[in-house]
Amino acid sequence: MIAFGIFGSLLFLLMLAVLELNKNTVWGFALLVLVTVAFAILFVKVLHGNKWYWKLLGWLGWIGVFCGILFLTWPPMRRVPAYEGKTPVYTETVSLEKGDVRGVVIDGGRVELYAGIPYAKPPVGDLRWREPQDPEPWEGVLDADHFAPMCMQPTEMPLIGSLKQIIGYHEYRITLSDNYTPAVSEDGLYVNVWKPAGKAEKLPVLVYIHGGTLQTGQPWYGDYAGTGLAREGMIVVNMGYRLGVFGYLASKDLQDESANGTTGNYGMLDQIKALEWVRDNVAAFGGDPDNVTLAGESAGAAAVSALCTSPLSKGLFQRVLIESSTVASVEPPHSFRSYEDAIESGKELYARYGVGTADELRGVDAKKLVNEAYTQHFMTVDGYALTETPYESYRKGVHNEQAILHGYNSEESGPFLIVGNANLKNYADKVRAYFGEYAGDVLKLYNPTTDAEAKDCWAQIYGAVFFNYPHYCLNRLAVQNGIPVYEYYFSRHNGRLGAWHSGEEIYFYNNLPHDSRFDEVDYRLGDTITAYVRNFMRTGDPNGEGLPVWEISTDSDRIMGLGDTVGMTDEKYLAFYAIMDRMTGWDAN
C-alpha cells in the first residue's frame, strides 16, 4: 500500500503537470481530482487483494481516463488580452482615419496599449494572395483591448510550447489565467500601438517586424513588445503580416491576375501597408510620421533589409534597426529565393493539391494549406515590391534608409544546432557538403582535433554563414553608399537565452525581466543599449552623453561589442568572410 501511495501520488502530480503545461481548462483539473479519488477508493476496496493483472488494468484504466480528460478539456482558442488583471482600464478615445479607438492602460499606468487595430481588409476568400486592401471604416469606438489572432501558421501542442519555454528560456509561470491557446487566423492584418501614457506629440516611432522564418510568429511577444520603449518616451508599432504559403506563394496566374503584376511577396506588401498606416495614423497617438525607425529580428530583420531597397517603401521610414539577419549578400542564405525558384515551387504546390488555378487553390481550407509553410517562406524579386535583389540595388546606390544600426550575436547557431551539430567524425564531411571547392580553405581555418572543438567550429561556421556574414555584406554596402552605419556584436551570457539567436531583444527593447537569471551587469547593459536605441531613433546616431563611443563604420573591420563590457572591438570573422566572398562572387567595386 505504501508503494501504491507513493507511485500513485507521483503519477497524479505528473498528470497535473501535463494539464497545466498543456493549458487545459479548469474542468480538466476538477475531473482529474474526481477520477483519482475514485481510482484510489477502487484500488483500496477492490483491486488491492486481487491478482496483479487486475491491478495493472486498474492503473491503465486510470491513465486512459486521464488521456480522455486531456482531450475533452483541451484549451480553447482565444484572443490574447492586452490588459493586466481581470478588468481593463481604458484610455481616452483616439480618432483615426477609419474610426475611433480606445486602448488600455498598462505597466502601472505608465503605458497605453492599443491592440488589434485593422490596417487592411482580412485577406480571406477572394483576397487570399492579393495585394492588401484598405480596411473598412467602423462606427462607434473600437475597444482595442485584445490582440488580433496570429496570422495563419502551423501550431504545436501547447505542452510542447511550455516545455520549450522552460528549457530554452528557463521561465514558466503557473497560473490558470492563461489556460487557452492564442487565436490563429487568416484574418490577422492588425497593428498594435504602445505609447507613453497621457498627452504626447512628435515622439520618435519604431515599427517592428517579428521574426519566425516568415512561417510563424506574433506581434505582441514580450521580448520585443513596445512596453519598455514606450516607458522611455517612444511610440512602438508592431504588425501581423501574412506568413508561409499565404504570404509567399508565387505563381504565373497570380501574377497575371494582379494589376501590379506581382506574386510571391504578399507578406512584404502587408508590411508596406502597415507602414503606410503608420504614416497616416501615428500622429494621432503622438508619434512623428517623419521620424520612423523600422526594426526587425531574424526573418523580420531580413524583411527590413529587403524593404530598404523596395521602391514601394521609399519615404515610409528614415532609419533601420536590423538584428541577426539581412538579405544584402549576393546569395542570401535564408528567407529569399530567385523568381524562377519561386514560380517552380508554386507549380509543384498546385500539383500536390490537384488544382490548376489560383481560384481553385483559394477553395482549399486554410488549415490544410498551412502545412505548406515550410515550402513557401521566401521573398523573391517580383518586379513590383522588389525590382532586383537588395545586393544589386545597393550596388547601384538605391536604398531608402538614412542610417543603419545592425548586428549579430556571438552564439546565433545555438537553437538551430540543439540537434544535428557536428562531431570530429562528420565535421569534415559537413564542411565539404556545404562549401564544395572552398572546403579546404574552411578546414584550414577551422581545424578541430576533438569532438568538443568540432562542435564549436561547426557552430561558429553555421552562425557566420547564416547570420554574421550577411551583416558584413550590408555594412560594406552601406559604407560604399555613404550611409551612416553602426554594427554591433552581442555576447552577453545570462540565465535565459544569453547570446543565442534573439537573446539580445530584451536588451534592445528595454524588456529585461527582473529576476534571478540576471544581475547588475545585465541591467547596466540593458540601460546602455536602450540609450543607444533611443538616441538612434531620435537622430540616427546612437551616441550620447555618458555612453561608450560607438564609432561609425568606415571599413567594416571594427564593431561595437555589447557584452560584459561595452566598447569597440575587432571583427573576428574577417578571414572566414574572405572565403565567403570568393564563394559567392562578391564584387567589391
Secondary structure, DSSP 8 states (H G I E B T S, - for coil): -HHHHHHHHHHHHHHHHHHHHTT--HHHHHHHHHHHHHHHHHIIIIITTS-HHHHHHHHHHHHHHHHHHHHHT---EE--BSSSSSS--B---EE-SS-EEE-EEEGGGTEEEEEEEESS----GGGTTS--------SSEEE--B---EES-----HHHHHHHHHHHH------STT-SEE-EES---EEEEEEESS---SEEEEEEE--STTTS--TT-TTT-THHHHHTT-EEEEE----HHHHH---HHHHHH-TT---S-HHHHHHHHHHHHHHHHGGGGTEEEEEEEEEEETHHHHHHHHHTT-GGGTTS-SEEEEES--S-SSS-SSSB--HHHHHHHHHHHHHHTT-SSHHHHHTS-HHHHGGGTTTS--B---SSS-SS-HHHHHHTT----SEEEEEEETBTTGGGSSSS---TTTHHHHHHHHHGGGHHHHHHHS--SSHHHHHHHHHHHHHIIIIIHHHHHHHHHHHHTT--EEEEEE----SSSTTBTTTTHHHHTT----STT--HHHHHHHHHHHHHHHHHHHHS----TTS------SSSSEEEEESSSEEEEE-TTHHHHHHHHHHHT----
